[in-house]
Amino acid sequence: MVERIQRRKPTDDGRRTKAGDAFAVVGRPSSVVAQVAGYTAMAIVIILIGIPVFWLVMGALKTNREIFSANPQWLPLQPTFDNFVAAWNRAPFGRYYTNSLITTVLGASAEVVMAVTTAYALVFVRFPKRDWVFALLLIALMVPEEVVIVPNYLTVARWGLVNTYAGIVLPGASIAFGTFLLRQYFRTLPFELLDAAKVDGAGHIRTMISIVVPTALPAIATTALLSIVAKWNEYLWPLIVTSTQQMRTLPIGIAWLLDQEGNTEWGVVMAATLFVVVPVVLVFLYAQRFVVDGIAAGAVKG
Amino acid sequence: MHIQRLDQRVRRDRREWLTFIALVGPNLLLFVIFTYAPLINNFLLSFSDYKMLTGAREWIGLQNYRDIFADSQFGRIFGNTLVFLSASVGLVIGLGLITGLLLNQKLRFRNAARSILFSPTILSGVAISIVWIYIFDPRYGFLYTVLHALGLSSPNWLTDPKWAMPAVIIVYVWKNLGYATVIFIAGLQAIPKDLYEAAEVDGASVWNRFVHITLPGLSPIIFFLAITTILSSFQSFDIINIMTKGGPINATNVLIFRLYELGFTQFAIGRAAVIGVILFALMLIVTLLQVRYLERKVNYG
């Protein structure tokens, strides 16, 4: 039964056209002209997106002679990995990785656990004024952290958490957006499934862990990936709340390296930039199809 | 017997409520501490003189507001914020719609293209900004290489007050265009096919179908994207701080950067709080527009 439910996609209501249907711009099957325009647009967009990526990778592989040549080269003639070694030695990247990894894992797991429990409670647990709780979360969604960084910094400072992992993670550990995403998904789950669990005598916690979570795994994974990426890339808050090299995370580390080396060492700076980008790209490559689908569906339904 | 059953129900209800509180509590508590309370605290701070070192706080009424509005640069910073915002929103939505329309047909590699398009969204804003500084480098950058090959000279993108704003807008659009395109494609596919079929039977022209079916069908998507792009452009601190630090001569200074400058480089907590209040007011207006719109529920359904 669970298997059948897992296969059921909550976005599919039958009226929507399927991806890949030959139904272009204004509803007519694609003409040759439309197809040519489509492929041209695809090529242009991919080139535009590819250029910075190309320039980044080539820069990291070029020698200084090639980078600072009066006659600029497109490709490195003698590709070298020296820049990576140099970058790793110029700044404490081992520390940066450790800090980024710890804060990302702590922050993202806190978010995912709270998104699941909150969404579950909002959908399946009886409580008077449940809608008010929901409205409170709606308000949180409208207040970006940037607006409240000043008072939050004062709070974290008062608690003595400046320059600690707790100080980096805690203010951003609660989650509104992911809660909405999951709440929406949980509402599409069939109630018979939960009633069956109740008849078996399972409590809420067991129902949540053994039935709702496995069934909603794709949506939870999407939430998790968005959280991981957001924490990994976070810049403003960790910049404010950390004060020593030992506690800096990767984005702050490469920004610091840029300030140090700047226009004099593009190869090293590009190599360091790859240190930040590559892990996220790997995660994305692994998960891209269903993440992109999940986000697109969320926007269309939302 | 009857009383006993009632008693049982009360106990069961209480158990449900306790479960609810246990499940929602931590999330809500964190929001109280780090979102709701600071929002009020920020408002109070904007009327105070706060000494970072001693933590002493003195009520000074509207003085911080007067200081902010008397600052000759504030008008420029506010204007920059609006320019950055409208250019970002306009370009992301306009170009996203065109690309989405062109890609919304049976094309080979479309799914791969969609993932590539989406990828800049997940990359670190800091990393992207650094790469773009190298691209904009007027002597060794990619754009120089292209312009050089064409026999043209390159502007000093990031140090010329005329070019700095366009440069940061280009980077913002590069990062967010693919996301908009992906959302547009999803939106286009959600428009019921039978509407187009009926219109075709009625002999409606391509343009008519676009104006009367596609655009209204996309209106919720356009609105969703406008709101998310506006909110994210208010927050794009990373691009500004890495690429220009608000310069040259405040040419790219926007509200969020000003907040950081005042609060964390000049330690003028009260005045930073004023910028926070202004930012929040702007976002509140945007969100209220969204709520009003959602109440009207303009769509094809």
Interface residues (C-beta under 8 A of the other chain):
Chain A: R15 R16 T17 K18 A19 G20 D21 A22 F23 A24 V25 V26 G27 R28 S30 A34 Q35 A37 G38 Y39 T40 A41 M42 V45 I46 L48 I49 G50 I51 P52 W55 L56 G59 I67 F68 S69 P72 W74 M114 A115 T117 T118 Y120 A121 L122 V125 R126 F127 P128 R130 V133 L136 L137 I139 A140 M142 V143 P144 E145 E146 V147 V148 I149 V150 P151 N152 Y153 L154 T155 R158 L170 P171 G172 A173 S174 I175 A176 T179 H204 I205 V229 W232 N233 Y235 L236 I240 L250 P251 I252 I254 A255 L258 N263 W266 V269 M270 T273 V276 V277 V280 V281 F284 Q288 R289 V292 I295 A296 A297 A299 V300 G302
Chain B: D13 E16 W17 T19 F20 I21 L23 V24 P26 N27 L28 L30 F31 I33 F34 T35 Y36 A37 P38 L39 N41 N42 L45 Y50 G55 I98 T99 L101 L102 L103 N104 Q105 K106 L107 F109 R110 N111 A113 R114 S115 I116 L117 F118 S119 P120 I122 L123 S124 G125 V126 A127 I128 I130 V131 W132 I133 Y134 I135 D137 Y140 F142 Y144 T145 H148 W174 L177 G178 T181 V182 I183 I185 A186 G187 Q189 A190 I191 P192 K193 L195 Y196 E197 A199 E200 V206 R209 F210 I213 T214 I221 F224 L225 L231 F234 Q235 F237 D238 N241 I242 I256 L259 Y260 G263 F264 I269 A272 A273 G276 L279 F280 M283 L284 T287
